[in-house]
């Protein structure tokens, strides 16, 4: 009796079909604008003119931007605001992660806490910026009313005209919006660790602090790298809060970040699209370098050494085989 052959069905084409909309959207709305921005950085494109030509000095726009004092100050502001919000953000997120994942403490209603922590992240940046601008209003505002009524200050303080106060408020807003997201990511990473490691440590008499610093944190290296890189990229591209809290990064450009500087170059005054594109590419290079440095610092040194030993052993083995063949 002849056996009937069952034709194998390949589902690979369906995977390509389902991913096609994303690929098309990425090519049109992400890759093309990025390449176009890189190109016009070497041109004289300004205003609404569609015709442009490449400059005789290709890197002239980049040189002008790098020597621009306002851009240099905006770059410093960007790093300062990011550091001021990221350090307390990661510290609080690690503390909350240790609290929620502790095996000694069974925290109830964890889902409700996580929702409350993540809630600021789903509020639009424009709404948050306007809200905080109202809260820190002068001379009438909730914060000033509280400070005056409690006797902490004698007269209302103008937070909107103080460069230091404005920078601290913007950093706090960034911290308040993103600490919940960072906490959820770190908790997810901690919950993915093998429970047997914690059980073995508890049997050996390890304290909760020892378990967290010697087991939890080392096993979360990949998640920490992801958190640091995404925060770095988001922080260096900070735009909405500095732009809307005090219009255009005031006062005295204290909250003008690199993204706000790029916006003002492109869409205000002479509409210098070429210089805005050059500044964008400079920021791209800076972010890429910073990301590479983070990856290098956070690399697993034991894994790197193990791979080196394996390559060395393979070379020695191949040399021995060549010697035997001769």
N, C-alpha and C positions, 0 to 999 in steps of 0.2 A: 504494500500500500504506500503510495507516494506521500511524502510529508509536505505539507503546505508551509511555505516560508512567510513569516510575518515581517512586513516591511517596517523597519525602525523609523520612528517619528522623531524628527529633529526640531527641538523647540528653541534653538539658538536664534533663529530669525525673528522670533517674537520678542526676544530680549532687545535686539537691535531696533525693532519697530517701536517698542515702548520708550526706548531712550532717544528716539529721533526728535521728538518735540523739544526736549531739553537741549540737545546738541544744536538744533537750529536757533533756539532762543539765545544760547550762549554765544554762538557765532555772530549773531546780529547785534545783540545788546551788550555784549561784554568784550569779546575778542576784537571785533571791528573798531569800536570806540577806543580801545587801548592802543591798537596799532596806529589808528589815525592820530591820536594824541601824540604818540611817539614821533610820527612823521612831522606834524606841524610845529614841533619844538625846534626844528631846523629851518623853519621858513620865516617869512615876514607877515604872516596872516594876522590881520587886525580888523576890528569892526565887523560889519556885515558883509564885507567883500568876500566873494567866493574864490576869486582868483588870487593865487599866491605863488611865490617863487622861492626857491631855496637860496639861503644866504651864501655869500662868498666865503664868509667865516662860519662854518657849520655850527660851532659851539658858542657863538656869540650870545644867544639868549641864555644859555646855561651859565656863562660867565657873568652876565648882568645880574641874574638871579642870585648866584652865590655871593656876589659882592653887595647885594642889596641889604642894607642894615635892617629894614623892616622884616625881610624874610629871615634873617639871622635871629632877630628877636622872637619872631613867631615860632621858629624851630625850638628855641630855648623854652618858650612858654609851653609848647606842646609836650616836651619831655618833662618839664616841671609838674604840669597838671596831671600827666599820666602817672608819674611816680607818686605824687601826693595822694592819688586815689587808689592806685593798685596795691601799695604796701598795706594799708589798713584793710583793703578789700580781701586780699589773699590771707591775711592774718585772721580776720573774722571768719572767713569761709573755712579755713582749716580748723578753727576752734569749734564751729558749728558741726563740721564733719566728724570731729572727734566725739562730740556730744551725742550726735544722732546714731553713730555706728558703734558706740561703746556697748560691749556685751554685759558690762556690770550694771548699766543703767538702761532700763527698758522705758524709753520715752513714749508716752501715749500721744495719740492724735498727730503722728508725724506727718501725715498727709496734709492736715490743715496748716501746720507750721510751714511746710514746703510751699504751699500755695501762697501764704502770706509773704514769705521771703521772695518769691518769684514775681509777685504782683507788680512791683515798681517797674519791672522790665517790660511789661506789656503796655505800659502807658507811653504814648508818643512823646518824643523828645520835645516837640514844640509845646505840648501841654505842660510838661514838667518845667520847662524854662520860664514860661509865662507865670506858672504857679509860684515858683520860687522868687521871681522878680516882684510879684505882688507881696509875698510874705516878707521880703526884706525891703519893702518900700520905705520911702522917706518923704515927709516926716511921720506919716501914718502908715503903720504896717504891723502885723501880728508880732513879729520878732522884736521890733522896737518897743511895742506896748508891753511885752513881757519883761524885757530888760529894764525899762524905766519903772514899771510897777513893782518889780522885785528889788529895786534899788541897786542893781548891778551897774547901771550907768545913770548919770544925772539928766542928760538930754539925749534925744534921739540921735542915732549915729547913721550917717549916710553910707550904707554898704555899696551903693551903686557908683560912688565916685572915688572910693578907696581902691587902688590897684591891688593891694595885698588881700583885702577882704573879698574883692570880686574873684580873684584867682582861687582863694580858699573855698568860696561858695560853689564855683564851677567844679572844682575837684570833689567837693562833697556830693554834688548832684550826680556826678559820674559814679562815685562810690555807691550811693544809695540806689541807683538804677541797676547796677551790675553785680552787686555782691550776692544777690539771690541766685542769679544764673550761675555764677562761679560755685556757689555752695551746692547746687543741684548736680553740677558736673562732677565735683569732687566726691560727693556722697555716692554717686553712681559708680565712680571708679573704686571707692573703698568697698562697696558691696560686691564687686566682682573678684575680690581676693579670696583665695581658697580658705574656707573656714577652719580647715585642719591646722593651718599655721597658728591661728589664734588659740585653738584648743591646746595645741602642744605648748605654746608659751604660757598659758594659764596653768597647765599641769606643772610646768617648771617653776611656777611662782613669780612670773613676771608681773610687774605693776601695770596698770592701764597706760600710764605715761610711757613706760618702756615699750609696750606693745605698739603704741601709736608711732613713736619716733623710730623704732628699729624694725618694725614689720610693715605697718600701714604706709608710711611715707615712702620707704624704698620701693614697695610694690606699686606705688602710684606714680612712678617716674614718668611714664608715658602720658598719663592724664595731666600731670603738672606741666609737662612740656607743651601739650595742647593748650592748656589754660593760659600759660605765659605767652605763647605765640599769638593766640587769638586776641588776648588783651593788648598785646603790643601793637598788632595791626589796627585794632579798633581805636586804641588810644592815639596813635600817630595820625589816624584819619579823623580825629574828633572834629565835628563841624556844628551839629545842630545846637547843642547847649551853649557853646561860646558865642555862636552867631545870634541866638535869639534871647539869651538871658540879658545881655547888654548889647545893643545892636552893633554889629561889625567888630566885636572883640574889644570893646572899651572896658574900663576907662584907661586912657593913655596907652592903648594897645596891650594892656596887661593880660587880657584873655584872648588875644588874637592868635589863633593857632595856625599851623601851616595850611590847613584846608580852608580856613577863612581867608587867609592871604591869597590863595589860589583863586577863590571865588571873587574877591575884589579885583584881582588882575583881569579876570576874564569877563566879568559882567558889570563893571563900573568904570567910569571915566572913558578911557580910550579903547576899551575892550581889547586888551592885549592877549589874544588867544595864544599867540606863539609863546609868550613868556609864561603864561599860566600852564601851558603844556610842558614847558621846560621845568617849571617848578614841580609839576606832577611827576615827571620822570625822575627828578632828583629825589623826591620823597619815596618813589618806588625803589630806587637803589638803596636809600638809607634803610628802609624797612627790610629789604632783602639781606643786607649786611647784618643788621641787628638780629634777624631771625637765624642766620647762619651762626652767629656768635652764641645765641641761646642754645641751639642744637649742639654746638661743640661743648659748651660748659655742662649741659645736662646729659651728655652722653653717658652710657653705661661703660665705665672704664674696664670692668672685669670682662664684659662681653667683647669689647674691642681687643683686649689682650688675648682672650681665648681665640678669636678669629686670627690674630697674628700668629699665635702658636700653631694653629691648624695649617695656615699657609706655609709656615716654616717647615712643618713636618712633611707636607706634600712635596715641597721643593727637595728636601733631603731624600725622601723616598724616590722621587723621579731621578735624582742624580745617581742613587744606588742602582736603579734599574738600568740607566745608561751605562754605568760602569760594568755591570754584569753582561750587558749586550756586547760590549767591546771585547 
